[in-house]
Amino acid sequence: MGRGKIVIRRIDNSTSRQVTFSKRRNGLLKKAKELAILCDAEVGVVIFSSTGKLHDFASTSMKSVIERYHKSKEDHHQLGNPTSEVKFWQREAAMLRQQLQNLQENHRQMMGEELSGLNVKELQNLENQLEISLRGVRMKKDQILMDEIEELTRKGNQIHQENVELYKKVYGPRDVNGANRTSLLLDGLGIGEDSHAPVHLQLSQPQHQNYETPTRATKLGYIILRN
């Protein structure tokens, strides 16, 4: 049988109330932690027991969560007033302009411009950033080249296989001696059963012919000379 539906109301028994509080508090804090991790959310939970004991959880720090909460409430309240809303968006625009200016300055420094105001430590940090960026660019370039080489190799093997199949279709019939012309020609070209192996062509060396003068001819010549 399934569990019956629990009526949400105050538990009269103090022992049962304390046990339920402990279980549900732990469950709530666990869910808050999972929510912060899974959803990249900033979570803050504050719990006071009936005896006044504090239990809390914050994904960053409780102070920053509370400050962010108050700021959000103030901004929300100010948006209702047209004058306050204009000031709010002016501050937002000024902050965005400052961020854009900082990004443009960093970009010029990355390009080697406007370095006169930097000290040795800042220049060293800039050099390290450039080295890290250059290393990442080289790794990406090498990966692209390796992918292109693998693709060309695959296409080469595919073309080689098609050539082998076409060769078999053209020279498939057997000759008058019963030998398979395809096998002989493929063996002569260095193509074995492994159709994916590259073709190696090699010129055969001419055989040395031994032109010996027959012994009989030498003897006959000798006799003719004596007579």
Secondary structure as the mmCIF struct_conf table of DSSP 4:
data_model
#
loop_
_struct_conf.conf_type_id
_struct_conf.id
_struct_conf.beg_label_comp_id
_struct_conf.beg_label_asym_id
_struct_conf.beg_label_seq_id
_struct_conf.end_label_comp_id
_struct_conf.end_label_asym_id
_struct_conf.end_label_seq_id
HELX_LH_PP_P HELX_LH_PP_P1 GLY A 2 VAL A 7
BEND BEND1 ARG A 9 ARG A 9
BEND BEND2 ASN A 13 ASN A 13
HELX_RH_AL_P HELX_RH_AL_P1 SER A 14 CYS A 39
TURN_TY1_P TURN_TY1_P1 ASP A 40 ASP A 40
STRN STRN1 GLY A 44 PHE A 48
TURN_TY1_P TURN_TY1_P2 SER A 50 THR A 51
STRN STRN2 LEU A 54 ALA A 58
BEND BEND3 SER A 59 THR A 60
HELX_RH_AL_P HELX_RH_AL_P2 MET A 62 GLN A 78
TURN_TY1_P TURN_TY1_P3 LEU A 79 GLY A 80
BEND BEND4 ASN A 81 ASN A 81
HELX_RH_AL_P HELX_RH_AL_P3 PRO A 82 MET A 110
TURN_TY1_P TURN_TY1_P4 MET A 111 GLY A 112
BEND BEND5 GLU A 114 GLU A 114
TURN_TY1_P TURN_TY1_P5 SER A 116 GLY A 117
HELX_RH_AL_P HELX_RH_AL_P4 VAL A 120 VAL A 170
TURN_TY1_P TURN_TY1_P6 TYR A 171 TYR A 171
BEND BEND6 PRO A 173 PRO A 173
STRN STRN3 ARG A 174 ARG A 174
TURN_TY1_P TURN_TY1_P7 VAL A 176 ASN A 177
BEND BEND7 GLY A 178 GLY A 178
STRN STRN4 ASN A 180 ASN A 180
HELX_RH_AL_P HELX_RH_AL_P5 ARG A 181 GLY A 188
TURN_TY1_P TURN_TY1_P8 LEU A 189 GLY A 190
BEND BEND8 GLU A 193 GLU A 193
TURN_TY1_P TURN_TY1_P9 SER A 195 HIS A 196
BEND BEND9 ALA A 197 ALA A 197
HELX_LH_PP_P HELX_LH_PP_P2 PRO A 198 VAL A 199
HELX_LH_PP_P HELX_LH_PP_P3 LEU A 203 GLN A 209
HELX_LH_PP_P HELX_LH_PP_P4 GLU A 212 PRO A 214
HELX_RH_AL_P HELX_RH_AL_P6 THR A 215 ARG A 226
#
